[in-house]
Amino acid sequence: MPVGAAPESREAALGRLRPWVERAEGFSGWSFDLGERHLGPPLPWSYADEVRQLARGATSVLDLGTGGGERLASLRDGLPSRVVATEEWHVNAPVARRRLAPVGVEVVRARSLDLPFAEGAFDLLIDRHEELEPSEVDRVLRSGGAFVTQQVGRRDWQELRPHFPRATDWGDLLERYSSELRGLGFAVETREHVTRVAYPSLGEFVYMLAVASWTIPDFDVEADLDALLALEADCASDDGFVVTEDRYLIIARKPG
């Protein structure tokens, strides 16, 4: 509800939020265009540029959790001839295959924590917002190979927690991943960027919550309406519905 607007009934609030949940039910791929705006400096790195730089001299690449293959397709020209992608979600795996097969990328339906590949099968692993297991990264990566991942940090959407105590907390994965990779002998570089992002309204944010269903277990727009409206009261501003965005980058190189 816009700042300064007159109070609305529960029915009216549900009426403006339910369509966003219904829209999310048809979601596939992993591309969003919700009109959100960064209120601070943009990411000080480019994931695409990091991948392209690490791919120089690589002979084989594995993309973990490719989603609908949108981002990998945009990077394909800068990658070697052998590129394989994994995707676990049954909805997205065929989407990714249709998009990536014409550019010579094999898509394997698999969980990234238990990869169906031989030891040392690839010399570059890339991962954008997909779960990972450092020991599996180490296992399938050749000696002298590299791994790059961009992930969502712990402070992302931190405004949720006072209103949704059941919101999932994955812990400090930046610390865990970087520590475990170093323990496996990798040389590790990390970067983190925290900023503020404005969505046009609570509706767009509810859409994201519905798509990212792991964020709030058993999220239900009607049962959670009071919490959503309290969240809106805290986050609404002249800029829109404003929340924290937290991203981090890990670049890890395996010893030769």
JOPE-V780714 format. One record per pair of residues at least 12 apart in sequence whose C-alpha atoms are under 10 Angstrom apart, sorted by the first residue. I is the first residue (numbers start at 1). GAP is how many residues later the second one is. Records with the same first field share a line. If there is no record, write none. Layout:
I=GAP ; GAP
This chain:
1=12 ; 15 ; 200 ; 201 ; 202 ; 228 ; 231 ; 232 ; 235 ; 239 ; 240
2=198 ; 199 ; 200 ; 230 ; 231 ; 234 ; 235 ; 236 ; 238 ; 239
3=229 ; 230 ; 232 ; 233 ; 234 ; 235 ; 236 ; 237 ; 238
4=232 ; 233 ; 234
10=212 ; 215 ; 216 ; 219
11=211
13=190 ; 208 ; 209 ; 212 ; 213 ; 215 ; 216
14=207 ; 208 ; 211
16=186 ; 187
17=184 ; 185 ; 186 ; 187 ; 188 ; 189 ; 190 ; 204 ; 205 ; 208 ; 211
18=185 ; 188 ; 189 ; 202 ; 203 ; 204
19=184 ; 187 ; 188
20=182 ; 183 ; 184 ; 185 ; 186 ; 187 ; 188 ; 189 ; 190 ; 201
21=182 ; 183 ; 185 ; 186 ; 187 ; 188 ; 189 ; 190 ; 199 ; 200
22=185 ; 188
23=184 ; 187 ; 188
24=182 ; 183 ; 184 ; 185 ; 186 ; 187 ; 188
25=182 ; 185 ; 186
26=185
27=64 ; 65 ; 180 ; 183 ; 184
28=39 ; 40 ; 61 ; 63 ; 64 ; 65 ; 67 ; 68 ; 183
29=37 ; 38 ; 39 ; 40 ; 41 ; 60 ; 62 ; 63 ; 64 ; 65 ; 66 ; 67
30=36 ; 37 ; 38 ; 39 ; 40 ; 41 ; 62 ; 181
31=36 ; 37 ; 38 ; 39 ; 40
32=176
33=171
34=165 ; 166 ; 167 ; 169 ; 170 ; 171 ; 173 ; 174
35=163 ; 164 ; 165 ; 166 ; 169
36=161 ; 162 ; 163 ; 164 ; 165 ; 168 ; 169 ; 204 ; 205 ; 206
37=159 ; 160 ; 161 ; 162 ; 163 ; 202 ; 203 ; 205
38=157 ; 158 ; 159 ; 160 ; 161 ; 204 ; 205 ; 206 ; 207
39=156 ; 157 ; 158 ; 159 ; 200 ; 203
40=154 ; 155 ; 156 ; 157
41=152 ; 153 ; 154 ; 155
42=151 ; 152 ; 153 ; 154
43=149 ; 150 ; 151 ; 152 ; 203 ; 204 ; 205
44=147 ; 148 ; 149
45=146 ; 147 ; 148 ; 203 ; 204
46=104 ; 203
47=79 ; 80 ; 81 ; 101 ; 102 ; 103 ; 202
48=23 ; 24 ; 26 ; 27 ; 30 ; 80
49=26 ; 29
50=76 ; 98 ; 99 ; 199 ; 201
51=24 ; 27 ; 28 ; 73 ; 74 ; 75 ; 76 ; 95 ; 96 ; 97 ; 98 ; 200
52=23 ; 24 ; 25 ; 26 ; 27
53=25 ; 26
54=24 ; 25 ; 69 ; 70 ; 71 ; 72 ; 91 ; 92 ; 93 ; 94 ; 197 ; 199
55=23 ; 24 ; 25 ; 68 ; 69 ; 70 ; 71 ; 90 ; 91
56=22 ; 23 ; 24 ; 68
57=22 ; 23 ; 66 ; 67
58=21 ; 22 ; 23 ; 24 ; 64 ; 65 ; 66 ; 87 ; 88
59=20 ; 21 ; 22 ; 23 ; 24 ; 63 ; 64 ; 65
60=19 ; 20 ; 21 ; 22 ; 23 ; 24 ; 61 ; 62 ; 63 ; 64 ; 65 ; 81 ; 82 ; 85
61=18 ; 19 ; 20 ; 21 ; 22 ; 23 ; 24 ; 44 ; 60 ; 61 ; 62 ; 63 ; 64 ; 65 ; 80 ; 85 ; 86
62=20 ; 21 ; 22 ; 23 ; 24 ; 43 ; 44 ; 45 ; 59 ; 60 ; 61 ; 62 ; 63 ; 64 ; 65 ; 78 ; 79 ; 85
63=20 ; 21 ; 22 ; 23 ; 24 ; 42 ; 44 ; 49 ; 61 ; 62 ; 63 ; 64 ; 65 ; 67 ; 85 ; 86
64=20 ; 21 ; 22 ; 23 ; 24 ; 44 ; 46 ; 47 ; 48 ; 49 ; 51 ; 61 ; 62 ; 63 ; 64 ; 65 ; 66 ; 67 ; 68 ; 73 ; 85
65=20 ; 21 ; 22 ; 23 ; 24 ; 27 ; 28 ; 42 ; 43 ; 44 ; 45 ; 46 ; 47 ; 61 ; 62 ; 63 ; 64 ; 65 ; 66 ; 67
66=18 ; 19 ; 20 ; 21 ; 22 ; 23 ; 26 ; 27 ; 30 ; 34 ; 41 ; 42 ; 60 ; 61 ; 62 ; 63 ; 64
67=18 ; 19 ; 20 ; 21 ; 22 ; 24 ; 25 ; 26 ; 27 ; 28 ; 29 ; 61 ; 62 ; 63
68=19 ; 21 ; 23 ; 24 ; 25 ; 26 ; 27 ; 28 ; 29 ; 30 ; 31 ; 32
69=16 ; 17 ; 18 ; 23 ; 24 ; 25 ; 26 ; 27 ; 28 ; 29 ; 30 ; 31 ; 36 ; 38
70=25 ; 26 ; 29 ; 30
71=57
72=13 ; 24 ; 27 ; 28 ; 33 ; 54 ; 56
73=23 ; 26 ; 27 ; 28 ; 29 ; 30 ; 31 ; 32
76=24 ; 27 ; 28 ; 29
77=26
79=45
81=22 ; 23 ; 24
82=22 ; 23 ; 24 ; 40
83=17 ; 20 ; 21 ; 22 ; 23 ; 24 ; 39 ; 41 ; 42
84=16 ; 20 ; 21 ; 22 ; 23 ; 24 ; 38 ; 41
85=12 ; 15 ; 20 ; 21 ; 22 ; 23 ; 24 ; 25 ; 40 ; 41 ; 42
86=20 ; 21 ; 22 ; 23 ; 24 ; 25 ; 26 ; 29 ; 30
87=20 ; 21 ; 22 ; 23 ; 24 ; 25 ; 43
88=20 ; 21 ; 22 ; 23 ; 24
89=20 ; 21 ; 22
90=19 ; 20
92=17
93=14 ; 15 ; 16 ; 17
94=13 ; 14 ; 15
95=12
96=12 ; 13
97=12
111=19 ; 20 ; 21
112=15 ; 18 ; 19 ; 20 ; 21 ; 24 ; 25
113=17 ; 18 ; 19 ; 20 ; 21 ; 22 ; 23 ; 24
114=18 ; 19 ; 21 ; 22 ; 23
115=17 ; 18 ; 21 ; 22 ; 24 ; 25
116=24
117=19 ; 22 ; 23 ; 24
118=21 ; 22 ; 23
119=17 ; 18 ; 19 ; 20 ; 21 ; 22 ; 23
120=17 ; 18 ; 19 ; 20 ; 21 ; 22 ; 23 ; 25
121=18 ; 19 ; 20 ; 21
122=15 ; 17 ; 18 ; 19 ; 20 ; 21 ; 23 ; 24
123=17 ; 18 ; 19 ; 20 ; 21 ; 22 ; 23 ; 24 ; 131
124=13 ; 16 ; 17 ; 18 ; 20 ; 21 ; 22 ; 23 ; 24 ; 129
125=12 ; 13 ; 15 ; 16 ; 17 ; 20 ; 21 ; 22 ; 23 ; 24 ; 127
126=20 ; 21 ; 22 ; 23 ; 24 ; 125
127=20 ; 21 ; 22 ; 23 ; 24 ; 123
128=20 ; 21 ; 22 ; 23 ; 24 ; 121
129=20 ; 21 ; 22 ; 23 ; 118 ; 119
130=19 ; 20 ; 21 ; 22
131=18 ; 20 ; 42
132=17 ; 41 ; 45
133=44 ; 47 ; 48
134=13 ; 42 ; 43 ; 44 ; 45 ; 46 ; 47 ; 48 ; 49 ; 50
135=42 ; 45 ; 46 ; 48 ; 49
137=44 ; 117
138=43 ; 46 ; 47 ; 48 ; 115 ; 116
141=112 ; 113
142=112 ; 113 ; 114
143=110 ; 111 ; 112 ; 113
144=42 ; 109 ; 110 ; 111 ; 112
145=41 ; 107 ; 108 ; 109 ; 110 ; 111
146=40 ; 41 ; 42 ; 105 ; 106 ; 107 ; 108 ; 109
147=39 ; 41 ; 103 ; 104 ; 105 ; 106 ; 107
148=40 ; 41 ; 42 ; 101 ; 102 ; 103 ; 104 ; 105
149=41 ; 99 ; 100 ; 101 ; 102 ; 103
150=40 ; 41 ; 42 ; 97 ; 98 ; 99 ; 100 ; 101
151=22 ; 23 ; 41 ; 95 ; 96 ; 97 ; 98 ; 99
152=21 ; 22 ; 40 ; 41 ; 93 ; 94 ; 95 ; 96 ; 97
153=17 ; 18 ; 19 ; 20 ; 21 ; 39 ; 40 ; 41 ; 92 ; 93 ; 94 ; 95 ; 96
154=15 ; 16 ; 17 ; 18 ; 19 ; 20 ; 91 ; 92 ; 93 ; 94
155=14 ; 17 ; 39 ; 40 ; 89 ; 90 ; 91 ; 92
156=38 ; 39 ; 40 ; 87 ; 88 ; 89 ; 90 ; 91
157=39 ; 40 ; 58 ; 85 ; 86 ; 87 ; 88 ; 89
158=85 ; 86 ; 87 ; 88
159=72 ; 73 ; 75 ; 76 ; 83 ; 84 ; 85
160=55 ; 56 ; 67 ; 68 ; 71 ; 74 ; 75 ; 83 ; 84
161=55 ; 70
162=65 ; 68 ; 69
163=61 ; 63 ; 64 ; 65 ; 66 ; 67 ; 68 ; 71
164=51 ; 52 ; 53 ; 55 ; 60 ; 63 ; 64 ; 67
165=51
166=49 ; 50 ; 51 ; 52 ; 53
167=47 ; 48 ; 49 ; 50 ; 51 ; 52
168=46 ; 47 ; 48 ; 49
169=46 ; 47
170=45
173=75
174=16 ; 17 ; 18 ; 73 ; 74 ; 75 ; 76
175=15
177=73
178=12 ; 72 ; 73 ; 74
181=69 ; 71 ; 72 ; 73
182=70 ; 71 ; 72
184=70 ; 71
185=67 ; 68 ; 69 ; 70
186=65 ; 66 ; 67 ; 68 ; 69 ; 70
187=64 ; 65 ; 66 ; 67 ; 68
188=62 ; 63 ; 64 ; 65 ; 66
189=60 ; 61 ; 62 ; 63 ; 64
190=58 ; 59 ; 60 ; 61 ; 62
191=56 ; 57 ; 58 ; 59 ; 60
192=54 ; 55 ; 56 ; 57 ; 58
193=52 ; 53 ; 54 ; 55 ; 56
194=50 ; 51 ; 52 ; 53 ; 54
195=48 ; 49 ; 50 ; 51 ; 52
196=46 ; 47 ; 48 ; 49 ; 50
197=42 ; 43 ; 44 ; 45 ; 46 ; 47 ; 48 ; 49
198=37 ; 38 ; 39 ; 40 ; 41 ; 42 ; 43 ; 44 ; 45 ; 46 ; 47
199=37 ; 40 ; 41 ; 42 ; 43 ; 44
200=36 ; 39 ; 40 ; 41 ; 42
201=31 ; 34 ; 35 ; 36 ; 38 ; 39 ; 40 ; 41
202=26 ; 27 ; 29 ; 30 ; 31 ; 33 ; 34 ; 38 ; 39 ; 40
203=29 ; 38
204=37
205=27 ; 36 ; 37 ; 38
206=13 ; 14 ; 15 ; 22
209=12
